[in-house]
Amino acid sequence: MKFENYTIKDIAKALNLSTSTISRALRDSYEISPETKKIVLEYAEKINYRANPIARSLKERRSHSIGIIVSEIANNFFSQVINGVESIAYDKNFQIIISQTHESSERERLNVEYLTSRSIDGLLIALSSETEDISYLHKLKERGFPIVFFDRIPQQFDTHKVIVNNQQGAYDATQHLIKLGKKRVAHLTNSKSLSITKDRLEGYKKALMANHIDFDPNLIKYCQYGGLHLDEIEKSIEELILVGFDAIFISGDKLTTGYLHVVKKRNIEDLKHVAIAGFTNSNVVELFSANITVIRQPAFEMGKIATELLIKLIESTYPITDFETRILPTQLIKSN
């Protein structure tokens, strides 16, 4: 049986009132008396009336929905960002539609095309590890479509962006390992193309320089898919064992948990005494190793701020040309 929602016309017929009176009463208009509003609202609640979002979007030329694109929802960091997005979006009467790229630039583009075809009002996006060409996003913006980037951002794109202080977080993590007396600090990181990879590598290098330790490119291992596939982490670990290292700074949530998983699974004796510092928002990493120092990102706050900035773009009655990049601090949580 086809589901049919009650309409304003149904309420008007039942209460013997005009549709315009019902509409104004539901909007809490000052033109309608408190007594009439009470009657209308009580009846609407009784029949579980819900406004038709399609009719509303046609009238207002807005869908009251926001798209968000991340690499993987199962990633602890991104799931917490999404929670932050929801906390603001639903309070402002926006629905969110979530898409995953699994680090594929092609899937990212297809997701954007699908979401915009569904008439979303704006887009929140963290770029995939494969993404290099964002010309299609530039074209969307040129047509006035609101876009806000978070975490993984492009450099040449005039819009709001929300990130953490990646360079400082990486510096703090590497500095902590060096203070433990470590001299061969390896760095396991994401795709070379990502903004977070570049910024965290720079922080790592600055910490080495501050402690008069020569930079060794053989200690840097890039994982194109950010640990989405365990085999790329295993390969990196095997290569690092050959060159030798006594500590490792890991540059991403999935990479950190993946590294700990591989070490535990392989039970490699040489790695049991390696000091670890890694970016992760997972609460279970201590189950793998009590000796990990965590760099935690304010993911929930990032989602909130990105959504607030996007809604401002959506609701602005004039073109916005003054954009900002919000930089949030990271937190270093030392191992016991």
Secondary structure by P-SEA (a helix, b strand, c coil): cbbbbbcaaaaaaaacccaaaaaaaaaccccccaaaaaaaaaaaaaacccccaaaaaaaaccccbbbbbccccccaaaaaaaaaaaaccccccbbbbbbbccccaaaaaaaaaaaaaacccbbbbbbccccccaaaaaaaaaabbbbbbccccccccccbbbbcaaaaaaaaaaaaaaaacccbbbbbbcccccaaaaaaaaaaaaaaaaacbbbbcccccccccccccaaaaaaaaaaaaaacccbbbbccaaaaaaaaaaaaaacccccccbbbbbbccccccccccccbbbbccaaaaaaaaaaaaaaaaaaccccccbbbbbbbbbbbbbcc
